[in-house]
Amino acid sequence: MKSLLRGLTATRRGRILTRVVFYGVAVFVGLPLGFSQVMIGTVRQPTRDPLAGWEETWVSSEGLRLRAWVREGETRRPAVVVVHGVGDTLESYQGVAGVLAKRGHTVLLLDLRGHGRSEGKHMTLGGREREDVRAAMNRLRASGLAENGLVLMGYSMGAVAVLRAAADQPDVRAVVAEAPFDTYRDTTRHHARLLYKLPGWVPLIPIAIAFAEWRTGFDADDVDAIAAARRIRAPLFAIADGADPRMPDAVVRRVFDAHAGPKRMWVAPGVDHVGALFHPEYWPRVLAFLDESGL
């Protein structure tokens, strides 16, 4: 190898060729590989043990052991699965669960793969996470806690995961999705431009997506919230955060428009990404949607 390198760099043409190969590998392999790590890497947040009234349990999704908290409610109400976004944990939504529990719902809070105390090293922005949500749904079904169906609530990546999990599921009775993106490829291009000022035509983006697919075993073309919304027969409440540059109104509206109905959409004024929960109109609107849906 050393003699080969010496031979290549012995002439001007060889030195140019060596530079072309080196920079080519850096641009078309090194940079996309690094960018793919940003797309699939997770950050673990601190966790805690469940408070009184909650049971910590574990569900299995594609061989991964996922943490969940369950609080049982009344059988006349549908059970609710609540799903967080990137870099978050189920603890963030204990307040949401508390409101739903007071209404009589059984609630399951879930740590997606690679988050909280769940197993897994990678995320797929709602790709393989669909299976995590369906594993939680099956846990409630098997325990007899979903006799009156299921409501799925998700935030950001969790919104995409629940939309995809709800598709073609006859016992899903409603979906509440805040700040979902439209498709994996479109949101990757959008975030590359938003965060790194990269135009959508740069080859780095599709190459990085291909690396992410190869490293985590998912198909980016399947991660399509618009296609999923078309296959959901339950009522949909789509929430856009009015000051969110990541999943703006127009992106959420594409998901909303794909759904056949019944449906509602609310643009929470002045709030950033996944900030609608803190708006004073959030719970009146969510509970009115559930009431109108007969839940």
C-alpha positions as CSV (number, residue, x, y, z in Angstrom):
1,M,0.0,0.0,0.0
2,K,2.8,2.4,0.9
3,S,4.6,1.7,-2.4
4,L,1.3,2.3,-4.3
5,L,0.9,5.7,-2.6
6,R,4.4,6.6,-3.3
7,G,3.9,5.7,-6.9
8,L,0.7,7.8,-7.2
9,T,2.3,10.9,-5.6
10,A,5.5,10.7,-7.6
11,T,4.1,12.6,-10.5
12,R,1.9,15.7,-10.8
13,R,-0.9,13.7,-12.4
14,G,-0.7,11.2,-9.7
15,R,-0.9,13.8,-7.0
16,I,-4.0,15.4,-8.6
17,L,-5.6,11.9,-8.9
18,T,-4.9,11.2,-5.2
19,R,-6.5,14.5,-4.2
20,V,-9.5,13.8,-6.3
21,V,-10.0,10.4,-4.8
22,F,-9.4,11.7,-1.2
23,Y,-11.8,14.6,-1.5
24,G,-14.3,12.4,-3.4
25,V,-14.3,9.9,-0.6
26,A,-14.7,12.7,2.0
27,V,-17.6,14.4,0.1
28,F,-19.5,11.3,-1.0
29,V,-18.8,9.0,1.9
30,G,-17.5,10.8,5.0
31,L,-19.9,13.7,5.0
32,P,-23.0,11.7,4.2
33,L,-22.0,9.1,6.8
34,G,-21.6,11.8,9.4
35,F,-24.9,13.4,8.4
36,S,-26.7,10.1,8.6
37,Q,-25.5,9.8,12.2
38,V,-27.3,13.1,12.9
39,M,-30.4,11.6,11.4
40,I,-30.4,8.3,13.3
41,G,-28.5,9.2,16.6
42,T,-30.4,9.6,19.8
43,V,-29.9,11.6,23.0
44,R,-30.8,10.0,26.3
45,Q,-32.6,12.3,28.7
46,P,-32.8,11.6,32.5
47,T,-35.6,9.3,33.6
48,R,-37.3,8.5,36.9
49,D,-39.5,5.8,38.4
50,P,-43.2,6.0,38.0
51,L,-45.3,7.9,40.5
52,A,-48.2,6.4,42.5
53,G,-51.0,5.2,40.3
54,W,-48.7,4.2,37.5
55,E,-47.4,0.7,36.6
56,E,-44.1,0.4,34.8
57,T,-44.2,-2.3,32.2
58,W,-42.2,-3.4,29.1
59,V,-43.3,-4.2,25.6
60,S,-41.3,-5.9,22.9
61,S,-40.9,-4.3,19.5
62,E,-38.8,-6.1,16.8
63,G,-36.7,-7.7,19.6
64,L,-36.2,-4.4,21.5
65,R,-37.4,-4.0,25.1
66,L,-39.3,-0.7,25.4
67,R,-40.4,1.0,28.6
68,A,-44.0,2.0,29.1
69,W,-46.1,3.4,32.0
70,V,-49.7,2.4,32.2
71,R,-52.5,3.9,34.3
72,E,-55.8,2.0,34.1
73,G,-59.1,3.8,33.6
74,E,-62.7,2.9,32.8
75,T,-63.5,0.3,30.2
76,R,-66.2,2.5,28.7
77,R,-63.5,4.9,27.4
78,P,-61.0,4.0,24.7
79,A,-57.4,3.6,25.8
80,V,-54.9,6.2,24.8
81,V,-51.3,5.8,23.7
82,V,-49.2,8.9,24.0
83,V,-45.9,9.1,22.1
84,H,-43.0,11.7,22.4
85,G,-40.7,13.2,19.8
86,V,-37.0,13.1,19.2
87,G,-34.7,13.3,22.2
88,D,-37.6,13.1,24.7
89,T,-39.0,10.6,27.1
90,L,-42.4,9.5,28.4
91,E,-42.0,11.6,31.5
92,S,-42.6,14.8,29.5
93,Y,-46.2,13.7,28.9
94,Q,-47.3,12.7,32.3
95,G,-49.3,15.9,32.6
96,V,-51.1,15.0,29.3
97,A,-51.8,11.5,30.7
98,G,-53.1,13.0,33.9
99,V,-55.8,15.0,32.1
100,L,-56.8,12.0,30.1
101,A,-56.8,9.7,33.2
102,K,-59.2,12.1,35.0
103,R,-61.5,11.8,32.0
104,G,-61.6,8.0,32.6
105,H,-59.2,6.8,29.9
106,T,-56.6,4.1,30.4
107,V,-53.3,5.7,29.3
108,L,-50.1,4.2,28.1
109,L,-47.0,6.4,27.9
110,L,-44.2,5.0,25.8
111,D,-40.4,5.4,25.4
112,L,-39.7,4.9,21.8
113,R,-36.6,2.9,20.8
114,G,-33.3,4.6,21.7
115,H,-35.1,6.9,24.1
116,G,-35.6,7.0,27.9
117,R,-35.0,3.5,29.3
118,S,-36.0,1.7,26.1
119,E,-33.4,-0.4,24.2
120,G,-32.1,0.6,20.9
121,K,-29.2,2.8,19.6
122,H,-30.9,4.4,16.6
123,M,-34.1,6.3,15.6
124,T,-35.7,6.4,12.2
125,L,-38.0,9.5,12.6
126,G,-41.2,7.4,12.6
127,G,-40.1,4.6,10.4
128,R,-39.4,1.6,12.7
129,E,-41.1,3.6,15.5
130,R,-44.4,2.7,14.0
131,E,-43.8,-0.9,15.2
132,D,-43.1,0.5,18.7
133,V,-46.5,2.2,18.7
134,R,-48.2,-1.0,17.4
135,A,-46.4,-3.0,20.1
136,A,-47.9,-0.7,22.7
137,M,-51.3,-1.0,21.1
138,N,-51.0,-4.8,21.2
139,R,-50.0,-4.6,24.9
140,L,-53.3,-2.8,25.7
141,R,-55.3,-5.2,23.6
142,A,-53.8,-8.3,25.2
143,S,-54.4,-6.9,28.6
144,G,-58.1,-6.3,27.9
145,L,-57.7,-2.5,28.3
146,A,-58.6,-1.6,24.8
147,E,-62.1,-3.1,24.6
148,N,-63.5,0.2,23.4
149,G,-60.7,0.9,21.0
150,L,-57.7,3.2,21.0
151,V,-56.8,6.8,20.7
152,L,-53.3,7.7,19.5
153,M,-51.6,10.9,20.4
154,G,-48.2,11.9,19.1
155,Y,-45.9,14.8,19.0
156,S,-43.4,15.6,16.2
157,M,-41.7,12.2,15.4
158,G,-44.3,10.6,17.6
159,A,-47.0,12.2,15.5
160,V,-45.6,10.5,12.4
161,A,-45.3,7.2,14.3
162,V,-48.9,7.3,15.4
163,L,-50.2,8.3,12.0
164,R,-48.5,5.4,10.4
165,A,-49.5,3.0,13.3
166,A,-53.2,4.1,12.9
167,A,-53.3,3.3,9.2
168,D,-55.7,0.3,8.4
169,Q,-56.3,-0.3,12.1
170,P,-60.1,-0.7,12.6
171,D,-60.1,-0.3,16.4
172,V,-58.3,3.1,16.3
173,R,-61.0,5.6,17.1
174,A,-59.2,8.9,16.9
175,V,-55.7,10.3,16.2
176,V,-54.3,13.6,17.6
177,A,-51.0,14.6,15.8
178,E,-49.1,17.7,16.7
179,A,-46.3,18.9,14.4
180,P,-46.0,15.9,12.1
181,F,-43.8,16.2,9.0
182,D,-45.0,15.1,5.6
183,T,-42.4,12.7,4.3
184,Y,-39.0,11.6,5.4
185,R,-37.3,12.8,2.3
186,D,-39.0,16.2,2.3
187,T,-38.3,16.8,6.0
188,T,-34.7,15.8,5.6
189,R,-34.3,18.3,2.7
190,H,-36.2,21.0,4.7
191,H,-34.0,20.5,7.8
192,A,-30.8,20.4,5.8
193,R,-31.7,23.8,4.4
194,L,-33.1,25.2,7.7
195,L,-30.2,24.0,10.0
196,Y,-27.2,23.8,7.6
197,K,-28.2,26.1,4.7
198,L,-27.8,23.2,2.2
199,P,-30.0,23.5,-0.9
200,G,-32.2,20.5,-1.7
201,W,-30.3,19.5,-4.9
202,V,-27.0,18.8,-3.0
203,P,-26.2,15.1,-3.5
204,L,-25.2,14.8,0.2
205,I,-28.8,14.6,1.2
206,P,-30.0,11.5,-0.8
207,I,-26.7,9.8,-0.1
208,A,-27.0,10.4,3.7
209,I,-30.6,9.1,3.6
210,A,-29.3,5.9,1.8
211,F,-26.7,5.5,4.6
212,A,-29.4,6.0,7.3
213,E,-31.6,3.3,5.6
214,W,-28.7,0.9,5.3
215,R,-27.6,1.4,8.9
216,T,-31.1,1.0,10.5
217,G,-33.0,-1.2,8.1
218,F,-35.9,1.0,7.1
219,D,-37.2,2.3,3.8
220,A,-37.3,6.1,3.8
221,D,-40.1,6.1,1.1
222,D,-42.3,4.3,3.6
223,V,-42.1,7.1,6.1
224,D,-44.9,9.1,4.6
225,A,-47.4,10.7,6.9
226,I,-49.5,11.9,3.9
227,A,-50.0,8.3,2.6
228,A,-50.7,7.1,6.2
229,A,-53.4,9.8,6.7
230,R,-55.2,8.6,3.6
231,R,-55.5,5.1,5.2
232,I,-56.8,6.3,8.6
233,R,-60.6,5.9,9.0
234,A,-60.8,7.4,12.5
235,P,-61.2,11.1,13.1
236,L,-58.1,13.2,13.0
237,F,-57.1,16.3,14.9
238,A,-54.0,17.8,13.3
239,I,-52.2,20.6,15.2
240,A,-49.6,23.0,13.7
241,D,-47.5,25.2,15.9
242,G,-47.9,28.7,14.5
243,A,-44.3,29.8,15.0
244,D,-42.6,26.5,14.1
245,P,-40.0,26.7,11.3
246,R,-39.5,22.9,11.4
247,M,-43.0,21.6,10.7
248,P,-44.8,24.8,9.6
249,D,-48.5,25.1,9.0
250,A,-48.2,24.2,5.3
251,V,-46.4,20.9,6.1
252,V,-49.0,19.9,8.6
253,R,-51.8,20.9,6.3
254,R,-50.6,18.5,3.6
255,V,-51.1,15.7,6.1
256,F,-54.5,17.1,7.2
257,D,-55.7,17.5,3.6
258,A,-54.9,13.8,2.8
259,H,-57.3,12.6,5.5
260,A,-60.9,11.9,4.3
261,G,-62.4,13.0,7.6
262,P,-64.0,13.6,10.0
263,K,-61.1,16.0,10.9
264,R,-60.1,19.2,12.6
265,M,-57.0,21.3,12.3
266,W,-55.8,24.0,14.7
267,V,-52.8,26.3,14.2
268,A,-51.7,27.3,17.7
269,P,-50.8,30.9,17.4
270,G,-47.3,32.1,18.4
271,V,-45.9,28.8,19.7
272,D,-42.7,27.1,18.6
273,H,-42.2,23.4,17.8
274,V,-44.5,21.2,20.0
275,G,-45.5,24.2,22.0
276,A,-49.3,24.0,21.5
277,L,-49.6,21.9,24.7
278,F,-48.8,25.1,26.7
279,H,-51.4,27.2,24.9
280,P,-54.5,27.9,26.9
281,E,-56.7,26.7,24.1
282,Y,-55.0,23.3,23.8
283,W,-57.1,21.2,26.2
284,P,-60.5,22.9,25.4
285,R,-59.8,22.0,21.7
286,V,-58.5,18.5,22.3
287,L,-61.4,17.6,24.7
288,A,-64.0,19.1,22.3
289,F,-62.6,17.0,19.5
290,L,-62.8,13.8,21.7
291,D,-66.4,14.8,22.7
292,E,-67.4,15.4,19.0
293,S,-65.9,12.0,18.1
294,G,-68.1,10.3,20.7
295,L,-65.1,9.4,22.9
